[in-house]
Amino acid sequence: MNSPWAIETHGLTKRYGDLEAVHSLNLRVPMGQITGFLGRNGAGKSTTIRMLLGMIHPTSGTGLMLGKRIEDPDENREMRRNVAYVAEDKQTYAYMTVEQMIRFTKSFYSDWQTEVEQRLLKQYQLPWRRKVKALSKGMRTKLALLLALARRPALLILDEPSEGLDPVSIEELLHSLVAAASDGTTVFFSSHQIAEVERIAERVCIIDHGALAMDFSLDQLRQDYRRVTLGFSTQPPQEEFRVRGIERMRTDGRQITLLVSSNADAVTERARSLAAVSVDVAPVSLREIFLETVVKDGQ
């Protein structure tokens, strides 16, 4: 039976001595979509990706990528034939020219898509004879994308792909990821740039301190998530709010602010039954969700 998940982990954990970089991570990334892996620097995004790719071994827990067990060396090797990875540092052989780098990489893949290579060479305006070490960071990113996409991978994983890029290069990068997804590639990219994730992702997983904090679709965010602000003439009855869909609750004097993921109408009805003198319901942006999730009181 084919799994609907390109990536699936159960209790995935990585410790370095007393430091727990990833904590009991239960992650699901759907096939055929663009999923943003959102978190602050140091949240555990890169460590998670390296475990998925077999670059480092989990301390405990299990994972599947394209139905293959990441902890099994043979299955991991087989899985990586269908997975392309663009690292944050975009490492390639600096002494090679663009032409040599492409020819070297394509020699490993019998299913290399020459038409994709030529299209991206033209689109990215990569200098065929220039050495990789002489390329700008934006050009190195484009070269890394070309090397990944010309393989027509089933799954494309990118770690902070826009780091250090100028606005024009970021725009071209995002366009390339959308185009790859439209060609049938599942895209999973880590970032701490909220606006980029919100622009192209269909699903978002937020990681904080190594643990999965939230997992939702952008359609769900737009349709169901709301911020509900309630005012009371007396001390608000915080303990009375036991309504499905409330994700966060904050009290400030006689005001309660709620983040709800569903059931906003029932929440407002409950507030009115508790004699709220004001009820305000507003849509919520991904930025608000992110900050609500990862910024704790006093930080």
Secondary structure, 3 states (H helix, E strand, C coil): CCCCEEEEEEEEEEEECCEEEEEEECCEEECCCEEEEECCCCCCHHHHHHHHCCCCCCCEEEEEECCEECCCHHHHHHHHHHEEEECCCCCCCCCCEHHHHHHHHHCCCCCCCHHHHHHHHHHHCCCCCCEHHHCCHHHHHHHHHHHHHCCCCCEEEEECCCCCCCHHHHHHHHHHHHHHHHCCCEEEEEECCHHHHHHHCCEEEEEECCEEEEEEEHHHHHHHCEEEEEECCCCCCHHHCCCCCEEEEEEECCEEEEEECCCHHHHHHHHHHCCCCEEEEEECCHHHHHHHHHCCCCC
